[in-house]
Amino acid sequence: MIERGIINAGPLVAFSLLDRLDLFTALFYEYWIPEAVYQEVAIAGLGKPAADSLTNPQWLIHVRTAPVPDPLLISVLDPGEAEVISLARISHPCVAIIDDRRGRKIASEIYGISVKGTAGLLVEAYRHGLLIDLRGSLVELKRSGYYLSEKVIEAACRAAEN
């Protein structure tokens, strides 16, 4: 299990599309959803994937208020990603769960935060026996409109073999 995860909107939506929001509980001792991410997915995204699931009161215990993000974060990332990084900076040990390449790069290279994306978490779930068909899950996500390149799918499948 991973100590703590700070989760952005994309992975929440992806796991909801797979009907596998339960994997967060299985993969992390604790996981937090920054307020901006919750607002983006559950409030502004009402009627979209993950919104209905996240309005359940059990999810509210995972919502956290992040410190005000650095101006750099606010200028180059969306509010959810900025809050994920801001909250991760004060929450060591943790992993920032971000799919956006720019957000991942800033988190890891500028702030030294460990990062994983949806594909990386699905690999972890597969390795722990929590997911039976990794490739099938990734293809299902892509088919449902979630952006995953073939390169990411292939890299995830190779990583799962090691």
C-alpha positions as CSV (number, residue, x, y, z in Angstrom):
1,M,0.0,0.0,0.0
2,I,1.0,3.6,-0.6
3,E,1.1,5.8,2.4
4,R,-1.0,8.7,1.1
5,G,-2.4,9.9,-2.2
6,I,-3.5,13.3,-3.2
7,I,-5.8,12.8,-6.1
8,N,-6.6,15.0,-9.1
9,A,-9.8,15.1,-11.1
10,G,-8.7,13.0,-14.1
11,P,-7.9,9.9,-12.0
12,L,-11.1,10.2,-10.1
13,V,-13.1,10.3,-13.3
14,A,-11.1,7.4,-14.8
15,F,-11.7,5.2,-11.8
16,S,-15.3,6.1,-11.8
17,L,-15.6,5.2,-15.5
18,L,-14.2,1.8,-14.6
19,D,-16.6,1.6,-11.6
20,R,-13.5,1.0,-9.5
21,L,-13.4,4.0,-7.1
22,D,-12.9,1.2,-4.4
23,L,-9.3,0.9,-5.6
24,F,-8.3,4.1,-3.8
25,T,-9.2,2.5,-0.5
26,A,-7.3,-0.6,-1.5
27,L,-4.2,1.2,-2.7
28,F,-3.7,3.9,-0.1
29,Y,-3.7,4.0,3.7
30,E,-5.3,7.4,3.2
31,Y,-6.2,9.6,0.2
32,W,-7.2,13.2,0.0
33,I,-9.1,15.1,-2.6
34,P,-8.3,18.9,-2.7
35,E,-11.3,21.1,-2.4
36,A,-10.8,22.5,-5.9
37,V,-10.8,19.0,-7.3
38,Y,-14.0,18.1,-5.4
39,Q,-15.7,21.2,-6.7
40,E,-14.6,20.5,-10.3
41,V,-15.7,16.9,-10.3
42,A,-18.7,16.7,-7.9
43,I,-20.2,20.2,-8.2
44,A,-19.3,21.7,-11.6
45,G,-19.3,18.2,-13.2
46,L,-22.8,17.2,-11.9
47,G,-24.2,14.6,-14.2
48,K,-20.7,13.6,-15.6
49,P,-18.7,10.5,-14.6
50,A,-17.6,10.5,-10.9
51,A,-19.9,13.4,-9.9
52,D,-22.7,11.2,-8.6
53,S,-20.3,8.9,-6.7
54,L,-18.5,11.8,-5.1
55,T,-21.6,13.4,-3.8
56,N,-22.0,10.4,-1.4
57,P,-21.1,11.6,2.1
58,Q,-18.4,8.9,2.4
59,W,-16.3,10.9,0.0
60,L,-16.5,14.2,1.9
61,I,-14.2,12.8,4.6
62,H,-11.4,12.7,2.0
63,V,-11.8,16.3,0.9
64,R,-9.1,18.6,2.2
65,T,-8.4,22.3,2.0
66,A,-5.0,22.9,0.4
67,P,-2.7,25.8,1.2
68,V,-2.8,28.6,-1.3
69,P,-0.8,27.4,-4.3
70,D,2.4,29.1,-5.4
71,P,1.8,31.8,-8.1
72,L,3.8,29.6,-10.5
73,L,1.3,26.8,-10.1
74,I,-1.7,29.1,-10.5
75,S,-0.2,30.6,-13.7
76,V,0.5,27.3,-15.5
77,L,-1.9,24.7,-14.1
78,D,-5.6,24.4,-13.6
79,P,-6.9,25.0,-10.0
80,G,-7.2,21.3,-9.2
81,E,-3.7,20.4,-10.2
82,A,-2.3,23.4,-8.4
83,E,-4.1,22.4,-5.2
84,V,-2.9,18.7,-5.6
85,I,0.7,19.9,-5.7
86,S,0.2,22.5,-2.9
87,L,-1.4,19.9,-0.6
88,A,1.2,17.2,-1.5
89,R,4.0,19.6,-0.6
90,I,2.8,19.6,3.1
91,S,1.7,15.9,3.2
92,H,4.9,13.8,3.0
93,P,5.1,11.0,2.5
94,C,2.6,11.1,-0.4
95,V,2.1,10.5,-4.1
96,A,0.4,13.1,-6.2
97,I,-2.0,11.4,-8.6
98,I,-2.0,13.5,-11.7
99,D,-2.5,12.6,-15.4
100,D,-1.6,15.9,-17.0
101,R,2.0,15.7,-18.2
102,R,2.8,19.4,-17.3
103,G,1.4,18.9,-13.8
104,R,3.4,15.7,-13.3
105,K,6.6,17.3,-14.5
106,I,6.2,20.4,-12.3
107,A,5.3,18.2,-9.2
108,S,8.3,15.9,-9.7
109,E,11.0,18.2,-11.1
110,I,10.3,21.4,-9.4
111,Y,8.9,20.3,-6.1
112,G,10.4,16.8,-5.8
113,I,7.0,15.2,-5.2
114,S,6.4,11.5,-6.2
115,V,3.8,11.2,-8.9
116,K,1.7,8.6,-10.5
117,G,-1.1,8.7,-13.1
118,T,-4.2,6.7,-13.7
119,A,-2.2,4.1,-15.7
120,G,0.4,3.8,-13.0
121,L,-2.2,3.2,-10.3
122,L,-3.9,0.6,-12.4
123,V,-0.5,-1.2,-12.7
124,E,-0.2,-1.1,-8.9
125,A,-3.7,-2.5,-8.6
126,Y,-2.8,-5.3,-11.1
127,R,0.4,-6.1,-9.2
128,H,-1.6,-6.4,-5.9
129,G,-4.2,-8.7,-7.5
130,L,-6.9,-6.0,-7.3
131,L,-7.3,-5.8,-11.0
132,I,-7.5,-8.9,-13.3
133,D,-7.3,-7.4,-16.8
134,L,-5.0,-4.3,-16.9
135,R,-5.0,-4.0,-20.7
136,G,-8.7,-4.5,-20.9
137,S,-9.2,-1.7,-18.3
138,L,-7.0,0.7,-20.1
139,V,-8.7,0.0,-23.4
140,E,-12.1,0.4,-21.8
141,L,-11.0,3.8,-20.5
142,K,-9.8,4.9,-23.9
143,R,-13.0,3.6,-25.5
144,S,-15.1,5.6,-23.1
145,G,-13.4,8.8,-24.2
146,Y,-10.7,9.1,-21.5
147,Y,-7.5,10.2,-23.2
148,L,-4.8,7.5,-23.0
149,S,-2.2,7.1,-25.8
150,E,-1.2,3.8,-27.1
151,K,2.3,4.5,-25.9
152,V,0.9,4.9,-22.3
153,I,-1.1,1.7,-22.6
154,E,1.9,-0.3,-23.9
155,A,4.2,1.2,-21.2
156,A,1.7,0.3,-18.5
157,C,1.4,-3.3,-19.7
158,R,5.2,-3.7,-19.9
159,A,5.6,-2.2,-16.4
160,A,3.0,-4.7,-15.1
161,E,5.1,-7.6,-16.4
162,N,8.2,-6.5,-14.3
